[in-house]
Amino acid sequence: MSNALNRRQFFGSAIAGGAATLGLASAARAQSPNNRIVVGVLGLSRGARLAREFAEHDNCVVKYACDIDRNRAEDCAAAVEEITGDAPEAVQDYRRVFDDDEVDAVVLAMPAHWHAPASILAMQAGKHVYVEKPCCHNPHEGELLVDASREYGKVVQMGNQRRSWPEIRGGMQRLREGVIGNVYYARCWYANTRGSIGHGEETEPPDHIDYELWQGPAPRRPYRDNVVHYNWHWMWHWGTGESGNNGTHGIDVGRWGLGVDYPVRVSSVGGRYFYDDDQDTPDTHVLTFDFPGGKTLMWEGVSCNRLGVGGSRWGVAFFGDEGSLVIDGPRRGGYDIFDLEGREEESVDGPVGDTPHIHNFLEAVRNDAPDELNSEIEEGYKSTLLPLLGNIAHRTGRSLTCGEKGRIEDDADAEALWAREYEPGWEPEV
Ligand SMILES: NC(=O)c1ccc[n+]([C@@H]2O[C@H](COP(=O)([O-])OP(=O)(O)OC[C@H]3O[C@@H](n4cnc5c(N)ncnc54)[C@H](O)[C@@H]3O)[C@@H](O)[C@H]2O)c1
């Protein structure tokens, strides 16, 4: 049976356990009609799931299901109607959502090249933002995203949902209290069996797809039949590869547990070994990050073999001078503690899912209090920056030396990849 946390279980356990993320007073506040939050959800594959989740939260109304793919917008609107009895408006153009003064917050689950530009436009239209990971396609626009959240004073959270899982928060607290001594190394990994994306052909976009709006900020390229949907993840023009995709989750937890911010050195090895096709990004990729104070983080992504580590396809192992702690390994939402000989000393199980993270976001919006977020957007950006730097190291074939705030030093080719070119007229500005 899945140990996914549904909304009622979360509310029940949070209230019974007195979790910091939810008290009785805030639960009552959430019920008040004055505290209704109106959201628009954009990008309706991952976003369709988020739309259903937001719709299930008390006093949260999903007013728009927006996707440049008309079929996806209509399907999502119907799915939300099944839950609430009210269908959101199915729209293709994000401006319909951003221009509506009744909308308090937007949920952005479009492709990665849209994340930071759309977040900034949404804030300029007065909206709070829940943006999927990775929160930006390149470091420059991630910095702009953080600046925008300060400039416009909005609640902005990335979809790094593990930051709100109660048992993982507990595991982090144990690390801080020294349960495995001084933590000096974290290893995180992801394994999958993804297929080939083949060789695409230039065609006309299907009628139900507005390709101009799909491209948005990215410089124009002809429509190819193996990019939309999903495969853009594996092309640098729009995506960030497995490192920015699933890597961001593990790297975020690793950085959190190590208690580090910006790296001083970043290295990458790997390649596209499995298939000969249109994919730019590696299918086998190992990144290492050294931090000030003698701490190292390693991420391994193996996209074409599910072996994983220790029987688990996803995990983060922390190494301390008195033992190790493995998060989200075999039990996903929990953690295990081992001594230096690798003998298990303790095992804690925990629920998984998006509910607590969404709840945390909605409460912060209700209170207009970005500092109530479990992971404020600057933390999301720092965790996104790491795989982006790893990708730059991969693309230049050189290890990077980084200075203040992760800025690349003494490597003009690598520094040139700090930002991207935009389609004229689409440059994000704060
Ligand atoms: N937090 C998580 O656990 C999690 C899980 C899955 C995906 N994601 C993230 O969600 C994002 C989307 O991934 P996906 O797998 O759903 O990709 P996808 O390509 O399947 O879906 C993206 C959707 O966005 C739509 N879209 C594109 N431009 C748009 C625009 N201007 N306005 C509205 N809709 C637009 C597309 O038509 C498509 O339906 C990615 O960044 C991914 O990393 C996060």
The ligand as an SDF file (V2000), in Angstrom:
LIG
                    3D

 44 48  0  0  0  0  0  0  0  0999 V2000
    7.8100   18.1430   -7.8340 N   0  0  0  0  0  0  0  0  0  0  0  0
    7.6750   17.0080   -8.4660 C   0  0  0  0  0  0  0  0  0  0  0  0
    7.7260   15.9320   -7.8710 O   0  0  0  0  0  0  0  0  0  0  0  0
    7.4720   17.0000   -9.9690 C   0  0  0  0  0  0  0  0  0  0  0  0
    6.9370   15.8690  -10.5760 C   0  0  0  0  0  0  0  0  0  0  0  0
    6.7640   15.8910  -11.9840 C   0  0  0  0  0  0  0  0  0  0  0  0
    7.1360   17.0160  -12.7170 C   0  0  0  0  0  0  0  0  0  0  0  0
    7.6560   18.0990  -12.0670 N   0  0  0  0  0  0  0  0  0  0  0  0
    8.0690   19.2980  -12.8340 C   0  0  0  0  0  0  0  0  0  0  0  0
    6.9370   19.8450  -13.4850 O   0  0  0  0  0  0  0  0  0  0  0  0
    7.3290   20.4880  -14.6930 C   0  0  0  0  0  0  0  0  0  0  0  0
    6.4600   19.9680  -15.8490 C   0  0  0  0  0  0  0  0  0  0  0  0
    6.8650   18.6330  -16.1100 O   0  0  0  0  0  0  0  0  0  0  0  0
    5.9440   17.6020  -16.8790 P   0  0  0  0  0  0  0  0  0  0  0  0
    6.5510   16.2990  -16.7310 O   0  0  0  0  0  0  0  0  0  0  0  0
    4.5430   17.7890  -16.4220 O   0  0  0  0  0  0  0  0  0  0  0  0
    6.1140   18.1320  -18.3900 O   0  0  0  0  0  0  0  0  0  0  0  0
    5.0950   18.0250  -19.6340 P   0  0  0  0  0  0  0  0  0  0  0  0
    5.8060   18.4900  -20.8270 O   0  0  0  0  0  0  0  0  0  0  0  0
    4.4650   16.6850  -19.6680 O   0  0  0  0  0  0  0  0  0  0  0  0
    3.9560   19.0540  -19.2200 O   0  0  0  0  0  0  0  0  0  0  0  0
    4.1400   20.4550  -19.2850 C   0  0  0  0  0  0  0  0  0  0  0  0
    2.8110   21.0790  -19.6570 C   0  0  0  0  0  0  0  0  0  0  0  0
    2.9710   22.5020  -19.6820 O   0  0  0  0  0  0  0  0  0  0  0  0
    2.2210   22.9680  -20.7960 C   0  0  0  0  0  0  0  0  0  0  0  0
    2.6620   24.3190  -21.1590 N   0  0  0  0  0  0  0  0  0  0  0  0
    3.7520   24.6920  -21.8800 C   0  0  0  0  0  0  0  0  0  0  0  0
    3.8100   26.0210  -21.9920 N   0  0  0  0  0  0  0  0  0  0  0  0
    2.7140   26.5060  -21.3500 C   0  0  0  0  0  0  0  0  0  0  0  0
    2.2070   27.8220  -21.1460 C   0  0  0  0  0  0  0  0  0  0  0  0
    2.8090   28.9090  -21.6350 N   0  0  0  0  0  0  0  0  0  0  0  0
    1.0440   27.9660  -20.4380 N   0  0  0  0  0  0  0  0  0  0  0  0
    0.4050   26.8740  -19.9540 C   0  0  0  0  0  0  0  0  0  0  0  0
    0.8370   25.5990  -20.1370 N   0  0  0  0  0  0  0  0  0  0  0  0
    1.9920   25.4310  -20.8140 C   0  0  0  0  0  0  0  0  0  0  0  0
    2.4420   21.9320  -21.8670 C   0  0  0  0  0  0  0  0  0  0  0  0
    1.5010   22.0080  -22.9050 O   0  0  0  0  0  0  0  0  0  0  0  0
    2.3220   20.6500  -21.0420 C   0  0  0  0  0  0  0  0  0  0  0  0
    0.9940   20.1920  -20.9580 O   0  0  0  0  0  0  0  0  0  0  0  0
    8.8180   20.1570  -14.8800 C   0  0  0  0  0  0  0  0  0  0  0  0
    9.5890   21.2510  -14.5070 O   0  0  0  0  0  0  0  0  0  0  0  0
    9.0410   18.9870  -13.9600 C   0  0  0  0  0  0  0  0  0  0  0  0
   10.3680   18.9290  -13.4810 O   0  0  0  0  0  0  0  0  0  0  0  0
    7.8160   18.1090  -10.7220 C   0  0  0  0  0  0  0  0  0  0  0  0
  1  2  1  0
  2  3  2  0
  2  4  1  0
  4  5  1  0
  4 44  2  0
  5  6  2  0
  6  7  1  0
  7  8  2  0
  8  9  1  0
  8 44  1  0
  9 10  1  0
  9 42  1  0
 10 11  1  0
 11 12  1  0
 11 40  1  0
 12 13  1  0
 13 14  1  0
 14 15  2  0
 14 16  1  0
 14 17  1  0
 17 18  1  0
 18 19  2  0
 18 20  1  0
 18 21  1  0
 21 22  1  0
 22 23  1  0
 23 24  1  0
 23 38  1  0
 24 25  1  0
 25 26  1  0
 25 36  1  0
 26 27  1  0
 26 35  1  0
 27 28  2  0
 28 29  1  0
 29 30  1  0
 29 35  2  0
 30 31  1  0
 30 32  2  0
 32 33  1  0
 33 34  2  0
 34 35  1  0
 36 37  1  0
 36 38  1  0
 38 39  1  0
 40 41  1  0
 40 42  1  0
 42 43  1  0
M  CHG  2   8   1  16  -1
M  END
$$$$
